[in-house]
């Protein structure tokens, strides 16, 4: 796939490292300290094998408060500028807001990662104009309430129908098929059963013919199954990344880049013999 700075071949899976720039309640550093911390984390993830760095300033955790436009810009843009200047990683901006997309791409972001699949006002037009690849993710409901009563007829079929509708909307807006990445949206308005049905159905999503991104790292599909707190989910996260890589996922979005890179290298070694 063609990105602004380079081509990425999806013959093997790539790792997207998660960089959170939502302020944590412990670190009380100013804007510059936050940006330096983000840069250090990004550099470490690139060294560990991340092709992509996903930068998001809005928390999409269930129950998280909405973030204002200015707050999101203040969190995300300085981090993108710093990381663009210091790495050749592909920066992905995790946002649903048209203005954040526009300013992030101007600051150096090369991929728009939108959990709302360009459904917010102005987003599809800005993405078309920006002319960068876009990841379209499935979500049922809105982050604040999406885990209350998820319901599907057939989760894999329903997710595919939604993603195909968004692909069609992108085509109508002038976004070429060669710019699209699809994502089933693990954890976004899905029960534990739905998430595993959707993992079992990943081959069907792959058969839609687009690169596929999956994000399962540390999510409740691990925590609920194994009864593990968020900081006890590494083994589960690696198991899921290994399965996704084996099944043919193209981008794996994770917190733990080094460990995931090892797992992917083992899958690659085996696939080379098949
Ligand atoms: C612990 C840590 C528990 C993090 C839950 C979480 C995806 C995504 C997110 C995804 C794409 C998250 C922005 C949710 N998940 N983008 N973003 N795909 N494309 N929760 O699955 O990581 S945020």
Boltz pocket constraint, residues with backbone or C-beta under 6 A from the ligand:
constraints:
  - pocket:
      binder: B
      contacts: [[A, 56], [A, 60], [A, 61], [A, 94], [A, 113], [A, 114], [A, 115], [A, 135], [A, 137], [A, 183], [A, 185], [A, 186], [A, 213], [A, 214], [A, 215], [A, 216], [A, 217], [A, 218], [A, 219], [A, 220], [A, 230], [A, 253]]
      max_distance: 6.0
